[in-house]
Amino acid sequence: MSASKIRNIAKLQTDYVLQHEESQISIARRKKLLFRRLTAFIILVAIVTYLLVSTLISQNSTLAAKTAEKEKVVQELASLKQEEVLLKEEIVKLNDNDYIAKLARKEYFLSDENEIIFTLPDEKKEKEEKSTN
């Protein structure tokens, strides 16, 4: 017998064969429903995973921004504390009469009796004026 010969097989129409065909159809339907449920579940899991990952990434970037801002504020706080210390020292100095007299002579060109004040030009200021002109 050659492979090209087509065999005609007659189907028996008994109760057993009908039950077997119905069970095969039922099994095929169950497999199809199972496949659909698994596909829907996988899609749902993919969506939830995407949302979780995107939330995680956005929170991570927000955390990084807040950390950078915190570092900046900490540095600013340190500089302000240093400035506070300098200002407190200045307050203590301003309570001293000798320091006030010295400051008045220097800043406002006030002099004691028989004292002549000479102002010498500042080299830095001269260089700045030349560079701006």
Secondary structure, DSSP 4 states (H G I P E B T S, - for coil): --TTPPPP-PPP--HHHHHHHHHHHHHHHHHHHHHHHHHHHHHHHHHHHHHHHHHHHHHHHHHHHHHHHHHHHHHHHHHHHHHHHHHHHHHHHHT-HHHHHHHHHHHH----TT-----PPPHHHHHHHHHH-
